[in-house]
């Protein structure tokens, strides 16, 4: 492969920002392999070819789990090969809270020479493109960050962690040049969806936007809804696919960034068209059985309006809608699919609050305030071990 020439200093630079691919994810028991390949291996690669960016930025949650399925690894390998080798566009990629940084960054030092720059450390890895320094900051829980920082550092929460990180990240950038940060975090003021795994224990997961001062643009991952903060300098590209019922009908896109010589940012949303939509569908059993052919192959959350349960309704409706991911009756909790059921409330409550309820129920007394810091540290350690 012939190495791409370094861009000249002082010119406008172009970057494609994406995040939260969640390769290997399933939806209601249905594989998303073909749907992810359709978007990322098709439309996204066309965008890279058409826009000819100076680099592609992937802001974490590349995989859906710490130990991804083999086919998910194969899909990522194919997409990166086609971008870097086929189109000669470098990639900066960071791990998110769903990824296991050591696995995602295997071979990072070797791969950097070929154009794949993996930020395997939350303390930052810098890559230069002309006079633009791109700093990749891999995700870390407060406990993990404290271990990385050493020297007995204590990190109370994610916001405090970024407060400690900020000077280190800026220290990777030469004076006078433009600065771009790739990070995975929940910035205060952002709008979340159901499908993002909580970063917090006891309400400590959010990071103040002011922590990112000094960067011309911050390419964020974690929140699945495309959105901007701080006048457009902080940007979530959003996920390429809808991964929960709260994302039904949500427009998905990739962010094209034009970074001018003076640090001015211009962004454009490049829309993605999924192979299947995710839709919320309601009606009587009879109406749904006669639904129009268009849209039957979509991922659907069905809500029946019949006053009484219909025998084997879900099985029979699966003959019409083969990709049911949620099912229920109006006024009742949905009884099928990962988007509903008895575990939904437990997943929606922060672990520390769930334990507090358990403590109150078992001992008939509230959880003592002095127990919360100890419990928060134990939960953080358990989550770090699971990640």
C-alpha positions, 0 to 999 in steps of 0.5 A, a space after each residue: 500500500 502506498 502511504 497517503 501523503 500528509 496534508 499541507 498545513 493551514 488548509 481546511 480538513 475533512 473528517 467522517 465521524 461515526 460511532 456506536 456500530 455495536 457489531 455482533 448485536 442482535 435485536 429480539 433474537 434476530 441477527 443484525 449481521 446483514 443489516 450492519 453490512 448493508 449500511 457499513 459495508 455499503 452506504 458508509 463505504 460509499 460516503 468515504 469514497 465520495 467525501 474523500 476525508 482526511 480520516 475516519 473517526 470511530 468513537 467507540 462501541 465498535 462491538 456490542 460486547 467485550 468478547 465479540 462473535 467471530 462474524 462481528 470481528 470478520 465484518 470489522 476487518 473487512 470494513 477497515 480493510 476496504 477503507 484503509 487499503 482500498 480507499 487509502 483513508 486512515 482511521 482513528 478508532 477508540 474503545 467504548 464501554 461495550 468494548 474490551 480495550 485490550 482486545 480491540 487494540 490488538 496489534 495497535 502499534 503495528 497497525 498504526 504504520 498502515 493507517 489504523 490508529 487505535 487509542 487503546 488508553 484512556 490517557 490518550 493517543 495522538 495522531 497528526 494530520 497536517 497541523 491537526 492533532 487528533 487525540 483518541 481517548 478510550 473509555 474508562 470507568 472512574 476506577 479504571 482511570 484511577 488505576 491508570 493514573 496511579 500515584 494514589 489518585 482517586 476519581 470520584 466520578 466520570 466528570 472528575 475523571 475528565 477533569 484530570 484527563 483534560 490537561 493530559 490530553 491537551 499536553 499531547 497537542 503541539 502549540 498553535 495547531 488545531 485540536 480534535 478529540 475522539 471520546 466516549 462519554 455521556 455529556 450532560 445535556 445530551 439526549 439518551 435512548 433506551 439502548 445505551 448501557 448506563 455508565 453511571 453508579 449512583 448518578 455519577 456518569 455524566 461529564 460536564 461539557 466544559 471539560 472539553 474546552 480547548 478542543 476545536 471539535 469533539 467527536 463523541 460516541 455513546 448516545 445513539 441520537 445524533 445531536 450537537 452541544 456547545 454550538 456544534 463543537 461537541 457532536 454525537 454522530 449517533 448509531 448507524 442503526 436503531 437498537 431500541 424501541 425508543 429509536 423507532 423512526 429516528 433518522 440515522 446518519 454519519 457526520 461530515 466535519 469540515 474543520 477550517 484553518 481557523 478552527 471553525 467547524 462546519 458539520 453536515 449530516 449524511 443520511 443512512 437508509 437501513 435495510 429494515 426500519 424499526 417501527 411501532 405498530 398497533 392495531 387489532 389482531 385482525 387488522 395486523 393480520 391484513 397489514 399491507 405487504 410493504 413494511 412487513 419485513 421491518 423490525 416491529 414492536 406490536 401492540 394489540 388493541 383487542 380488549 381480550 387476549 387472542 390465543 397464540 397471537 404472537 406466533 400467528 402474527 409472526 407469519 405476517 411480521 417475521 421480525 417481531 422484537 416486542 409484543 403486548 396489549 394496549 395498557 399492559 407491559 409487552 411480554 416478548 422480546 428484549 425491549 420489555 418484560 420483568 427485567 426492564 425495570 431492573 435494567 432501568 434502575 441504577 445498580 446502587 438504587 436497586 440494591 437500596 430497594 433490596 436492602 430496605 425490603 430485606 431489613 425494613 430500613 433505608 440503606 445507610 448513607 455511609 454505605 453508598 460510597 463503599 457500595 459504589 466502589 464495589 459495583 464499579 469494580 464488578 462492572 470493570 471486571 465484566 467489561 
